[in-house]
Amino acid sequence: MKGIVLITGGARGIGAATARLAARRGHAVAINYRVAKDAAQTLIEEVERGGGRAIAVQADVAREAEIVRMFEEVDARLGRLSALVNNAGINGGPPRPVAELEAAELEHLMAVNAVGLMLCCREAVRRMSTARGGAGGAVVNVSSMAAVIGGRGGRSAYAGSKGAVDSFSIGLAREVAAEGIRVNVLRPGMTRSDMTAEVHDDSQRLARIAATIAMRRTAEPEEMARAVLWLLSGEASFISGARLDASGGGFVLSA
């Protein structure tokens, strides 16, 4: 077994694709979910049929006590963590202009996308840091190209939450580099997932968005998973504090 990987929001989309690929490459995988119990169990069965090892761990990453319990459960069931993929995230609900934002929605958005991610990193560092008796490890924080462009229409708050991920990750990478931990960011462009179903189920809207991407298409979750696994791997051994844009060539600003 190569290592033990915890993937938050691992039951669907990019998280599930990452779990499948990690298992195929010999890692034991802890799949975190909040409500998608059936999807998580189906994914575990798929991994096990392929000869891999996986467990499901329910936890809401907006709640500190549940994050702590999640990591303790991984400790008890799989062993010492070697990699963390912070993939759990929400888009904050329907797009809305800043003038219509509500505090409760913003607090929940930041609790999941930023604060929860930071607390997951805290728990990972406590286990991985060579200064704390760990063996080192790697963290990939899944951000978004929204952090670069400020989000598409009505998504400024979401973009802000992902900007926080980027900045935090750079600081954390610098802080723990000498403790054997690498921290990197993956910034996906528009990717097929439950979160983007409203786009991918609308052929006209999908075409409009695809026209703004240099490759003229959106991404598949498996394409993001390959980037995550590379950042976790020894092939990226001298890469930390990086932000990898998986954007299909970037945004087309004019036709």
N, C-alpha and C positions, 0 to 999 in steps of 0.2 A: 504494500500500500504506500503510495507516494506521500500522502499527507491528509489532513482533515480540513475540509473547507466548509465554512458556514456561509450560506447565501440567504440574505434577508429578501423577503418578497420572492421566494424561490419557486413558487408553485406554478407560475404562469409567465408568459412572455420571455423577456431577456433572462430573467432568473431561472426559469425552467430550462431554457436552452443551455445556459451555463452549467446547470446541475447535470444535465445529460452528458455534456462534453467533458466535464470534470471527472465524472464517473468512468467514462470510456477511457480516460487517460490515467486511471488508476487511483484516483482520490476517493476517500470516503467523504460523503456529502451529507451535511445537515441542511435540510430544506425548511426554512422558516415560512410560516404563513400566518395570516390573521384570521380569515374566515374561509379560505379556500381549502377546506380539509379534504374534500373528495379529490380535487385536482392534485393535492400533495400526495395523497395515498396512491393515486394512479401513477404518478411519476416515480414513486418509490418502487412500485411493482415492476415498472418498466426497467428501472436501473438494476433491480435484482435479477430479472430475467436475463440481462446482459452480463451477469456475473459480478456486478458492482455492489457496493454497500452504501445504503442511504437510510436516513431517519428523517421524520417530520417533527418539527418543533413549533407548536403554536405560541405566538406572542405578538402583542401589539407594540410596535417599535415607537409609538407615541407615549409609552408608559415606562418609566425607568424601572420599576419593580419587575415588570415582565421581561425587560431586556436582561436584567441580572439573572432572572430565573432561566431564561433561554440559554445563556452562556453556561450556567451551572449544569443544565441538562445535557448540553453537548459534552461538557467535561466528563460527566458520569457515564454517558452512553457510548461515546466515541473515543475520548481521550483529549490530550492537549491540542488545542487549535493551532494550525499552521497557516491558515489563510482565511481572510474575511472578504466577502463581496457585499458591500452595502448597496443593494439594488432596490429595496423597498422605497416606494415613493407614490405620491398622489399629485394630481394636477390642480387640485383646489376647486373642483366643480366646474360648472359652465363658465365659459369666458365672460369676463366683465370688465368694464373700464375702471380705472383707479377711483374715480369719483363715486363708484357704487360698492367699493370693498367694505367688508364688515370685519370687525376685530376678531370675532370668534372663529371665522373661517381662516383668517390669517394666522391666528395662533395655532390652529390645528395643522395647517399647511406647514408651518415652520417646525412644529413638534415632530411631524413625521419626516420631512425632507432634510431638516438641518439638525435639530436638537437630538432626535433619535439616532441619526447617523453618528453624531459626535459621541454619544453615550456608547454606541456599539464599538466605536474605535477605542474608547476608554477601556472597555472590557477586554478587547483584543490585545491592547498594549499590555495590560496587566498580566496576560498569559504568555505573550510572545517575547517580551523584552528580555534580552540577555542580562540586563541590570537587575531583573526581578527573578532570575533563575530560569527564564525561558530559552528557547532555542532559535529565536528569531521568527520571521514570517513575512507575509506580504498582505497588503490591503489594497483593494480596488474600490474606490467610491464612484458609483455611477451618477454622473451629473447630467448635463444636457447641453446641446448647442444653444438652447434658449439662454444660457448664461452668457453666451458670446454676443447674441443679437438683441437681447432684451425680451425675447419671447415673441411669438406671433400675436395677432390681435387679441387683446383681452387677457393676455397671459403674463403681464408684468410681474405679478406677485410670484408666480411659479418660477419665472426667470430669476427673481431675486433670491428665492430659496436655493436655487442651484448655484447662483453666484457665491452664496455662503459656503456651499460644499467645496467649490474650487479653492477659495481663499483658505478655508480651514485645512484642506488637504495639503496645501503647500507648506503651511506652518507646521503641521504634524509631521510631514516627511522630514523636515529639517530637524525637528525635535528628537525623533527616534532613530535617525539614520545610524548613529553610533551604537544603537542597541539592537542591531540586526533586523530591523523592520523597514521594509520598503512600502511606501504609500504612493499610489498613483490614481489618477482620475481618468475615467472614460467618459467622453462627452458624445453620446449618440445623437445623430440627427433623427428625423422622423422614422420610427421603426414600428412595424406591425406588432400590436399587442392589444390587450384589453383596454389600456388607457387611450389608445388611438383608434379604437373601433369606430367611433363616430366619423372619423375621416376615411378609414379604409372601407367602410360599408357604403360610402357615398362616392360613386365613381366620378362624378363631376368635381366634387371638392378634392378628391384624391389627385385628379389630373391637374387641377390648379396648383396644388402644393408641389407635386412632382416637377412641375415646370419651373419652380424656384430652386431646384436642386441641380447641381451641375451634371450629375449622372442621369437626371430625368426620371428618377424612381425613388421610392422609399426603401428602407432597409428591412431585411428579415432578422428575426431574433438570433438566429445562428451566426450571422455575421458579427454581431456584437459579442456573442459568447466566445468566438475565436480570439477576438481582441482581448477580452478579459483574461482568458487562459494564458495568452502570451504574456501579459503584464504580470501574472502570478508566477510564471515559469522562470527557470534558471536562465533562459535566453535573454531575460530582461534584468539580469543580476546587477547591473550598474545604473539602472533607471529607477529614480525615485523623485517625487515632486513633479512629475510630468503630467501634462494634460493632453491626452490623445483624442483628437477630433475624428470621430467616425462619422463623417458628414456627407459622404458621397461626392466629395470634391468641393464642397462649400456652396454658398448661396449665390444664385444668379441675381444680380441687382438690377439689370436692365436687359431687355430683349434685343 
